[in-house]
Amino acid sequence: MNMIAGFGKRCSVWLAIMGLFTSFCNAQINPVGIEKVDSLMTQHAKPILILLSTDWCQYCRMQKNQLRKNKDFAKKADLFYYVEFDAESKDDILFQGKSYTFKPTGKNTGTHELARTLNGPGTLAFPSWVLLDRNYQVLFRHGGVLTPIQLKKLLDAIGDMNP
């Protein structure tokens, strides 16, 4: 019986160490809520990188998983505000002094006005990327998953924007 209890303790310690190791191996990416961007920009203006996604989108989940593993993204994360915005959020959001709301398109479907505004003209695809400069001007839009090479180029461009 003592041997089983000892094994359980060793197993628990081993699992704890593996959990810590795994969290250190993955890039520490903490998205900023879009509702906080305006106040953060008044304190310290920097580019804003927005990932428009939905809960049901498998490609969005894949992209987020790739970001968590991307060391360049983690290294350069202090150069910009990273926002993951649910394009189907039902929350009212104040962004740049304007109020945006969810707009139903059917019984249980719809999109948020802010997602449509950020996406610009054309079809809203998921995931979609939007890069805003310090003055909220759109510098880049991309509908679809960014490849690691595309992401690196985007991160390099953001790095070049910073003095």
Long-range contacts (C-beta under 8 A, 24 or more apart in sequence): 26-68, 26-69, 27-67, 27-68, 27-69, 27-70, 27-71, 27-73, 27-74, 27-77, 28-74, 29-67, 29-68, 29-73, 29-74, 29-77, 29-82, 30-82, 31-82, 31-83, 31-84, 32-81, 32-82, 32-83, 33-83, 34-83, 34-85, 34-93, 34-95, 34-114, 35-91, 35-93, 35-94, 35-95, 37-81, 37-83, 37-95, 38-94, 38-95, 38-96, 38-97, 40-81, 41-81, 41-134, 41-136, 45-134, 45-135, 46-79, 46-80, 46-81, 46-134, 46-162, 47-79, 47-80, 47-81, 47-131, 47-132, 47-133, 47-134, 47-139, 47-158, 47-161, 47-162, 48-80, 48-81, 48-83, 48-131, 48-132, 48-136, 49-80, 49-81, 49-82, 49-83, 49-129, 49-130, 49-131, 49-154, 49-158, 50-83, 50-84, 50-85, 50-118, 50-129, 50-130, 50-131, 50-132, 51-82, 51-83, 51-84, 51-85, 51-127, 51-128, 51-129, 52-85, 52-87, 52-115, 52-118, 52-119, 52-124, 52-126, 52-127, 52-128, 52-129, 52-130, 53-84, 53-85, 53-86, 53-87, 53-126, 53-127, 53-128, 54-86, 54-87, 54-88, 54-126, 55-86, 55-88, 57-126, 57-127, 59-126, 59-127, 59-144, 59-145, 60-126, 60-127, 62-145, 63-127, 63-145, 63-146, 66-148, 66-151, 67-151, 70-148, 70-151, 72-151, 72-152, 72-155, 73-151, 73-155, 76-155, 76-158, 76-159, 79-158, 79-159, 79-161, 79-162, 80-158, 85-112, 85-114, 85-115, 85-118, 86-112, 87-111, 87-112, 87-115, 87-124, 87-126, 87-128, 88-112, 88-115, 96-136, 119-143, 129-154, 131-157, 131-158, 133-161
